Amino acid sequence: MNWGRRDGQVLPPSMVGQDRLLGAVRVAVKNARAGQWDAVDRLVDALLKVDAVGDEVLARSALGLVAGVPRLVVRLDGHARSAPWYDQYREPAWRRVAGRFTGASSGPVATALASMHGDGRIRERAIAAMVARPYAEVMPFLVVRTADWVGPVRDRARAGLAVSLADGAALYLPAVLPMALRLEARLRAGFAVTQVRAALLAATEQSWRGLLGSGDRRERRFVFDVVLAQGRLRVPELVTLAESDPDVRVRARAAEAACRDAVWTRRHDVLRRLARSARAEVRVVALTGLVRVGQDADVVRYLDDGAPLVRAVARDAARRVGTDAREHYRRGVDADEPAVGAIAGLAETGSVADVPLLLRLLNHERPRVRAQAVRGLRLLDAVVAGELVALVRDPSPAVVREVTLALRPVAGALPPALPWDLLRDGRAELRRAGYKLLRGHGVGIELRAALILAADVDPRLAERGKADATRITRDAAFTAWRSAPRPELQVTATEHAELVTLAARAAAALGEETGRQLADWLTSGRPGE
C-alpha cells in the first residue's frame, strides 16, 4: 500500500491522495493567477477532481485556496462565461460542472463553480444551496453574484449575503471584505460594499481589530476609515498608527485625527511628539497643528528639515515671528557641517547670489551634501557644465544621479566622447548616466546607445535598452495607419556599419520580429541609398 508521511507521521493512503489533490490545486491556483486560458481550465479540472472525492473538509480546503485570491475568483467567473463551445475533442470543464451540481446536496466545490455557470437558472440554484449551507470559503463566490446581470440571481445573492453578515459577521467578514472591494468598481457592485460597511459598523471590537491588523493595504484602509469615522480609535492608538503603520495613507489620516483632537484639547505634548516623527507626512500635520495653537516658535526649529512641505510650514512660522529664513539658510550652508535641509532650503529661497555657497560644497566629504549642492545649483538654474563634469564619476550613486539630471539640459557643452565612455563604464550607475546624457540627440545616436545597453549585464539596464530599441524600430517600421513621419536615420557609413554590428549582437535580446524589422530598416537606410 502507498503510505506517506507528513511532519514525521505516517499517513494512510486516503490522506496521501488528499494531500496530492490539494497540492495539485495549489499549483493550479499559482499558475492560473498569471497564466493563460488553459491554466484556468486546468484549475477547474483540479477542483472537479477534488469534488469527485466527496470529502467536504477536503473540498472546503481546496475552495479556500481559490477564495483567498479575489482576482482569481473574478477571473474564474469570466472564464465560465467565455468557455469554448467548439471543442471537438473533449467536453469543456464548465459543461462538466453543470453535470456534477445537483442542488443542495452537492459538495462545496461543485456549488461554488455552478454559481458561475452561464445558465442563470443553474446560478440561482447554486446561490440557494450556498445560502442554505453558508460557510466562509464560499462567501467570495456569493459576493460575485450580488452584482449578477440577472435580477433573480442578483436578488437572491444579495438577500443571502445580508442574512449571512447579520448572523455571523465575525466569521464571514474576513472572506467577504476582499471580494467586495475587488468588485467595488463594477456595475451593481455597490450593494456588497454597503453591506460590508454596515457589518463593520455593527461588528465587535475584536472583529474589526482583527481586520485592521491583517489583510492587504486596500482592506486595511477601508476598515480604518470606517472605525475612524465612528470614533472607535483613541488618541494613543492614533498616535501609534501615525508613528509605526506601514501604510502612508493610514499614517497620514491617523496623524490628522490625532492632531485635530490635540488642537481641540490643547494637548501640545501630542503635537510635539508627532512633530518628532521619522515620517514627513506626520511631521507636517503635527507642525500645522502647532501653528494652529500659536506655537510658532516650536515650528521655526524645523527650518532645516529634510522634507520640503515641513520646511514650507516652518518658513511660514518664521515669517510671523520675524525670522529671516533666507539668512538662516545662508548661515547653515556656510557652517563647517551644513545640514542637508539647509542646503535644500537655500535652493528654495535663494538667488544666483548664493551660488558661491553651493559651489564650495561640491567637494564636501559627505555624499549627501555634495548631492544636495548639485541639486541646489540645478534648482537655481546655475549649472555650468565644466564645474560638474568632475563629479559625474563620483563614488556616490546619489551624486551621480543628481549630476546627470543637472547636466542633461547642457549636454551639448560636454566633451562628445564623455557619454559614450560612461555608457561602457564598469559601474552600472555610470552606464545609466551616460545613456541618459545621450537621449534627445537624434535617432541614430539614441538607437546606437539603446543597442549597446540592450546587451548590458545589468538586467534592468538591458531591459531599458531593449524597450527603447524596440520603440525606435517599430516607429520606423512602415504601417498604413501612420500619421507621423518615419524617423530618419542620418548616419555616416562608419556609423551605419556600427549599427549593423550592434543590431546583430542584440538580435537575441530584441526578439525575432523586432530584429527582422531593424535589419530591414538598416538595409533600406544605408548612406547614399
VOGU-3710 file (C-alpha; in Angstrom, 3 decimals, decimal comma):
1> mnwgrrdgqv> 0,000/0,000/0,000  1,096/3,547/-0,741  1,619/5,029/2,721  3,071/8,536/3,105  4,406/10,898/5,734  3,521/14,382/6,992  5,544/16,103/9,735  7,197/12,797/10,567  3,876/10,935/10,951  2,833/8,010/8,769
11> lppsmvgqdr> -0,333/8,748/6,775  -2,860/6,251/5,384  -3,275/6,047/1,603  -6,517/8,089/1,629  -4,804/11,063/3,258  -1,843/10,780/0,894  -4,267/11,057/-2,012  -5,940/14,085/-0,445  -2,621/15,799/0,055  -1,789/15,212/-3,585
21> llgavrvavk> -5,113/16,660/-4,714  -4,639/19,752/-2,551  -1,101/20,125/-3,859  -2,414/19,971/-7,419  -4,987/22,680/-6,637  -2,302/24,826/-5,010  -0,117/24,567/-8,121  -3,096/25,243/-10,397  -4,017/28,366/-8,381  -0,468/29,663/-8,675
31> naragqwdav> -0,413/29,101/-12,432  -3,921/30,465/-13,031  -3,188/33,764/-11,263  -0,959/34,853/-14,127  -1,445/32,117/-16,742  -3,462/31,989/-19,923  -6,763/30,306/-20,712  -5,505/26,746/-20,369  -4,122/27,487/-16,868  -7,598/28,482/-15,639
41> drlvdallkv> -9,059/25,442/-17,381  -6,609/23,197/-15,528  -7,639/24,814/-12,238  -11,271/23,903/-12,896  -10,187/20,345/-13,707  -8,197/20,121/-10,451  -11,193/21,390/-8,448  -13,523/18,892/-10,100  -11,152/16,058/-9,130  -11,378/17,241/-5,516
51> davgdevlar> -15,169/17,361/-5,746  -15,261/13,789/-7,062  -13,725/12,514/-3,805  -16,819/13,591/-1,858  -14,907/14,759/1,227  -16,337/18,092/2,456  -13,284/19,023/4,535  -11,011/18,438/1,554  -13,390/20,357/-0,735  -13,555/23,363/1,575
61> salglvagvp> -9,758/23,392/1,908  -9,378/23,401/-1,874  -12,049/26,060/-2,260  -10,294/28,199/0,337  -7,142/28,252/-1,804  -9,140/29,855/-4,626  -11,292/32,094/-2,427  -8,158/33,592/-0,884  -7,287/35,208/-4,226  -10,187/37,579/-5,101
71> rlvvrldgha> -8,893/38,449/-8,559  -8,716/34,748/-9,377  -12,367/34,333/-8,370  -13,247/37,176/-10,749  -11,170/35,550/-13,476  -12,880/32,209/-12,937  -16,243/33,938/-13,260  -15,270/35,462/-16,603  -13,731/32,192/-17,743  -17,007/30,346/-17,104
81> rsapwydqyr> -18,953/32,685/-19,391  -16,311/32,527/-22,126  -15,716/28,764/-22,198  -15,313/27,492/-25,777  -18,317/25,749/-27,280  -16,388/24,426/-30,273  -14,113/21,899/-28,532  -14,283/18,785/-30,722  -12,051/16,503/-28,659  -13,175/16,792/-25,065
91> epawrrvagr> -16,069/18,108/-23,051  -15,305/21,627/-21,720  -14,726/21,749/-17,968  -17,628/24,079/-17,300  -20,064/21,714/-19,025  -18,954/19,019/-16,585  -19,632/21,441/-13,705  -23,345/21,510/-14,601  -23,376/17,730/-14,571  -21,850/17,489/-11,110
101> ftgassgpva> -24,121/20,091/-9,492  -27,396/18,516/-8,368  -28,647/21,059/-5,838  -28,414/21,469/-2,083  -26,799/18,048/-1,654  -23,839/18,945/-3,904  -20,411/19,488/-2,467  -18,854/22,928/-1,805  -16,681/22,895/-4,941  -19,478/21,930/-7,335
111> talasmhgdg> -21,774/24,518/-5,748  -19,204/27,340/-5,982  -18,347/26,523/-9,602  -22,025/26,187/-10,526  -22,638/29,707/-9,185  -20,534/30,952/-12,120  -22,272/28,924/-14,816  -23,546/30,705/-17,895  -27,092/29,457/-17,299  -28,890/31,797/-14,893
121> rireraiaam> -31,147/29,031/-13,589  -28,112/26,977/-12,551  -26,570/30,024/-10,884  -29,779/30,692/-8,970  -29,968/27,099/-7,714  -26,310/27,303/-6,667  -26,964/30,517/-4,733  -29,885/28,839/-2,961  -27,580/25,986/-1,950  -24,953/28,423/-0,665
131> varpyaevmp> -27,493/30,321/1,428  -28,905/27,080/2,829  -25,420/25,919/3,938  -23,235/29,016/4,330  -19,525/28,777/5,122  -16,631/31,193/4,798  -14,932/29,552/1,803  -17,957/30,053/-0,439  -18,663/33,678/0,523  -16,456/35,282/-2,178
141> flvvrtadwv> -18,444/33,388/-4,832  -21,683/34,623/-3,273  -20,390/38,205/-3,318  -19,700/37,988/-7,063  -23,317/37,059/-7,698  -24,605/40,152/-5,854  -23,518/42,039/-8,990  -25,048/39,485/-11,387  -26,726/40,838/-14,517  -29,829/38,658/-13,972
151> gpvrdrarag> -32,256/40,158/-11,475  -33,493/36,986/-9,698  -29,925/35,678/-9,273  -28,733/39,036/-8,021  -31,633/39,475/-5,584  -31,229/36,008/-4,068  -27,463/36,508/-3,650  -27,966/39,898/-2,023  -30,520/38,539/0,420  -28,201/35,663/1,284
161> lavsladgaa> -25,220/37,960/1,821  -27,197/40,343/4,031  -28,501/37,500/6,213  -25,091/35,837/6,461  -23,351/39,037/7,553  -26,124/39,821/10,023  -25,931/36,359/11,595  -22,151/35,803/11,503  -20,197/38,938/10,699  -17,160/37,789/12,670
171> lylpavlpma> -16,992/34,579/10,650  -17,803/35,893/7,181  -16,381/39,433/7,073  -12,751/38,341/6,501  -13,887/36,408/3,414  -16,424/38,953/2,134  -14,388/42,154/2,551  -11,606/41,443/-0,014  -14,094/40,285/-2,644  -16,455/43,231/-2,130
181> lrlearlrag> -13,610/45,721/-2,518  -12,388/43,867/-5,602  -15,833/44,330/-7,200  -16,322/47,901/-5,990  -15,808/49,481/-9,421  -18,248/47,112/-11,132  -21,765/47,989/-12,144  -24,249/46,902/-9,434  -21,384/46,110/-7,030  -22,216/48,841/-4,505
191> favtqvraal> -24,591/46,596/-2,560  -21,828/44,293/-1,319  -19,650/47,213/-0,219  -22,582/48,791/1,598  -23,307/45,525/3,405  -19,666/45,207/4,438  -19,676/48,746/5,780  -22,871/48,088/7,728  -21,420/44,863/9,140  -18,283/46,723/10,223
201> laateqswrg> -20,363/49,375/11,953  -22,082/46,650/13,973  -19,007/44,450/14,450  -17,448/43,799/17,815  -14,141/45,396/18,703  -12,373/42,053/18,403  -13,685/41,606/14,858  -12,721/44,989/13,439  -9,363/44,991/15,200  -8,584/41,641/13,619
211> llgsgdrrer> -9,367/43,064/10,172  -7,380/46,224/10,873  -4,321/44,197/11,797  -4,379/41,905/8,771  -5,227/41,881/5,091  -3,831/43,909/2,263  -3,477/47,664/2,091  -6,855/48,350/0,481  -8,754/46,307/3,056  -6,958/47,929/5,982
221> rfvfdvvlaq> -7,684/51,381/4,590  -11,379/50,572/4,271  -11,626/49,230/7,812  -9,589/52,125/9,176  -11,835/54,712/7,516  -14,978/53,085/8,923  -13,769/52,757/12,514  -12,172/56,213/12,416  -15,458/57,782/11,309  -17,142/56,059/14,264
231> grlrvpelvt> -14,607/57,457/16,711  -13,583/53,987/17,884  -9,860/54,769/17,837  -8,496/56,655/20,827  -5,714/59,237/20,620  -2,943/56,931/21,916  -3,891/54,368/19,257  -3,941/57,044/16,566  -0,504/58,239/17,648  0,837/54,673/17,480
241> laesdpdvrv> -0,613/54,189/13,995  0,780/57,535/12,842  4,247/56,611/14,038  4,501/52,977/13,018  1,865/51,894/10,486  3,406/50,621/7,228  0,803/52,344/5,029  1,431/56,021/4,283  -2,281/56,812/3,904  -3,170/55,277/7,266
251> raraaeaacr> -0,260/57,124/8,897  -1,356/60,454/7,450  -5,023/60,026/8,370  -4,193/58,795/11,863  -1,871/61,762/12,374  -4,543/64,147/11,122  -7,146/62,730/13,506  -4,753/62,715/16,470  -3,595/66,271/15,791  -7,148/67,528/15,324
261> davwtrrhdv> -8,078/66,137/18,730  -4,870/67,548/20,219  -5,659/71,032/18,864  -9,176/70,949/20,295  -7,997/69,704/23,692  -4,778/71,822/23,738  -2,636/68,675/24,024  0,616/70,292/22,889  2,602/67,271/24,053  0,898/65,087/21,437
271> lrrlarsara> 1,640/67,601/18,697  5,304/67,893/19,721  5,675/64,113/19,861  4,287/63,671/16,357  6,412/66,565/15,126  9,456/64,433/16,009  8,198/61,523/13,868  10,507/59,987/11,296  7,700/60,293/8,721  7,451/63,581/6,855
281> evrvvaltgl> 3,676/63,283/6,288  3,203/63,011/10,060  5,555/65,870/10,908  3,871/68,307/8,555  0,422/67,606/10,061  1,776/67,972/13,605  3,540/71,235/12,796  0,379/72,572/11,200  -1,378/71,749/14,473  1,284/73,607/16,448
291> vrvgqdadvv> 0,758/76,620/14,199  -2,989/76,428/14,866  -2,411/76,618/18,622  0,041/79,510/18,287  3,308/77,631/18,917  5,215/79,237/16,029  8,487/79,283/17,965  8,429/75,460/18,114  7,751/75,240/14,402  10,630/77,520/13,378
301> rylddgaplv> 13,092/74,924/14,660  12,168/72,774/11,651  13,542/75,184/9,036  16,305/72,689/8,225  14,019/69,660/7,962  14,655/67,239/5,134  11,059/67,390/3,813  10,007/70,271/1,519  6,493/70,603/2,987  7,849/70,707/6,526
311> ravardaarr> 10,314/73,432/5,547  7,487/75,407/3,922  5,399/75,285/7,129  8,445/76,300/9,179  9,185/79,249/6,863  5,608/80,456/7,240  6,010/80,356/11,020  9,396/82,106/10,743  7,777/84,982/8,859  5,286/85,518/11,672
321> vgtdarehyr> 7,939/85,575/14,392  10,268/87,838/12,395  12,961/85,287/11,474  14,657/85,745/8,077  14,577/82,225/6,625  16,988/83,030/3,791  19,638/84,373/6,152  19,116/81,353/8,370  19,797/79,056/5,417  22,853/81,055/4,350
331> rgvdadepav> 24,370/80,698/7,807  23,536/76,996/7,847  25,153/76,358/4,457  28,226/78,353/5,423  28,777/76,207/8,533  31,508/73,587/8,722  28,937/70,775/8,738  25,912/72,081/6,803  22,577/70,347/7,201  21,144/68,863/4,029
341> gaiaglaetg> 17,827/70,561/4,786  19,562/73,942/4,998  21,090/73,435/1,533  17,695/72,487/0,116  16,080/75,447/1,847  18,631/77,842/0,352  17,880/76,482/-3,103  14,168/77,101/-2,476  14,558/80,661/-1,199  17,932/81,863/-2,511
351> svadvplllr> 19,114/83,504/-5,718  22,109/83,489/-8,048  23,977/85,433/-5,387  24,008/82,284/-3,241  25,675/80,113/-5,905  29,224/80,507/-4,446  27,995/78,989/-1,172  26,789/75,903/-3,042  29,881/75,626/-5,235  32,009/75,405/-2,117
361> llnherprvr> 30,136/72,243/-1,111  30,813/70,297/-4,309  33,976/68,862/-2,749  32,462/68,142/0,666  33,342/64,774/2,181  29,698/63,792/2,783  27,940/62,406/-0,341  24,531/63,731/0,729  25,926/67,245/0,985  27,513/67,008/-2,475
371> aqavrglrll> 24,315/65,633/-3,981  22,156/68,335/-2,410  24,573/71,057/-3,533  24,314/69,843/-7,133  20,530/69,753/-6,807  20,565/73,293/-5,438  22,580/74,561/-8,403  20,096/72,938/-10,760  17,106/74,478/-8,993  18,758/77,913/-9,086
381> davvagelva> 19,437/77,428/-12,814  23,146/77,979/-12,187  24,620/74,823/-13,720  27,940/75,224/-15,513  28,987/72,027/-17,284  32,693/72,459/-16,601  32,138/72,638/-12,844  30,120/69,403/-12,659  31,948/67,170/-15,135  34,434/66,118/-12,479
391> lvrdpspavv> 31,547/64,878/-10,289  29,980/62,666/-12,940  32,232/59,802/-11,785  31,607/60,461/-8,089  31,816/57,350/-5,859  28,270/58,002/-4,628  25,394/56,846/-6,901  23,212/59,613/-5,430  25,691/62,262/-6,546  25,912/60,676/-10,000
401> revtlalrpv> 22,115/60,816/-10,332  21,962/64,488/-9,367  24,859/65,403/-11,659  23,186/63,587/-14,552  19,933/65,489/-14,009  21,831/68,759/-13,838  23,897/68,090/-16,977  21,127/66,879/-19,269  19,944/70,402/-20,266  23,560/71,401/-21,053
411> agalppalpw> 24,705/68,066/-22,526  25,733/69,852/-25,714  28,537/71,575/-23,802  30,039/68,276/-22,616  33,016/66,581/-24,295  31,437/64,491/-27,119  33,169/61,285/-26,028  32,155/61,543/-22,350  28,634/59,995/-22,571  29,954/57,085/-24,685
421> dllrdgrael> 32,770/56,474/-22,212  30,253/56,429/-19,385  27,997/54,031/-21,313  30,847/51,483/-21,391  31,995/52,018/-17,791  32,169/49,178/-15,308  29,764/50,861/-12,847  26,065/50,442/-13,571  25,145/53,939/-12,367  27,685/55,482/-14,754
431> rragykllrg> 26,328/53,473/-17,688  22,864/54,684/-16,788  24,151/58,269/-16,598  25,830/58,005/-19,989  22,645/56,635/-21,527  20,546/59,483/-20,146  23,012/62,085/-21,431  22,667/60,632/-24,950  18,885/60,972/-25,035  17,455/63,614/-27,339
441> hgvgielraa> 20,429/63,769/-29,708  18,867/62,234/-32,803  17,563/58,828/-33,852  20,963/57,479/-34,877  22,603/58,255/-31,544  19,630/57,029/-29,500  19,442/53,773/-31,465  23,172/53,151/-31,102  23,042/53,771/-27,358  19,937/51,582/-26,937
451> lilaadvdpr> 21,541/48,670/-28,811  24,649/48,920/-26,634  22,536/48,960/-23,481  20,338/46,055/-24,649  23,363/43,763/-24,223  24,230/45,129/-20,755  24,989/42,688/-17,931  22,624/44,583/-15,628  19,091/43,180/-16,243  17,334/46,487/-15,602
461> laergkadat> 19,608/48,444/-17,913  19,339/45,749/-20,576  15,541/45,876/-20,343  15,615/49,663/-20,729  17,849/49,435/-23,810  15,695/46,686/-25,314  12,496/48,696/-24,789  13,924/51,833/-26,384  15,463/49,967/-29,321  12,118/48,221/-29,899
471> ritrdaafta> 10,240/51,529/-29,775  12,581/53,208/-32,254  12,442/50,208/-34,597  8,661/49,989/-34,555  8,341/53,727/-35,139  10,462/53,238/-38,239  8,500/50,222/-39,470  6,037/51,104/-42,218  2,362/50,991/-41,240  -0,626/52,050/-43,289
481> wrsaprpelq> -2,202/53,958/-40,409  0,883/56,005/-39,507  0,163/59,743/-39,202  3,611/60,851/-38,009  6,576/60,780/-40,381  9,004/57,873/-40,116  12,182/58,686/-38,178  15,120/59,376/-40,485  18,399/57,588/-39,862  21,013/60,227/-40,691
491> vtatehaelv> 24,340/58,499/-40,098  27,684/58,174/-41,829  28,839/54,964/-43,478  31,042/54,159/-40,475  28,180/54,798/-38,022  25,839/52,695/-40,165  28,256/49,776/-40,125  28,494/50,020/-36,336  24,695/49,987/-36,064  24,539/46,827/-38,172
501> tlaaraaaal> 27,117/45,155/-35,914  25,293/46,248/-32,758  21,946/45,100/-34,163  23,359/41,636/-34,869  24,791/41,455/-31,348  21,460/42,493/-29,767  19,251/40,361/-32,055  18,688/37,660/-29,424  17,641/40,211/-26,830  15,316/42,095/-29,193
511> geetgrqlad> 13,455/39,052/-30,436  12,868/37,686/-33,909  10,251/40,182/-35,125  11,971/43,322/-33,871  15,345/42,038/-35,061  13,951/41,480/-38,560  12,324/44,925/-38,667  15,550/46,551/-37,512  17,612/44,678/-40,120  15,196/45,721/-42,875
521> wltsgrpge> 15,301/49,352/-41,737  19,094/49,415/-41,610  19,283/47,772/-45,026  16,945/50,331/-46,574  18,682/53,194/-44,808  22,249/52,710/-45,995  24,033/56,040/-46,577  23,747/57,069/-50,191  20,583/54,996/-50,858
//
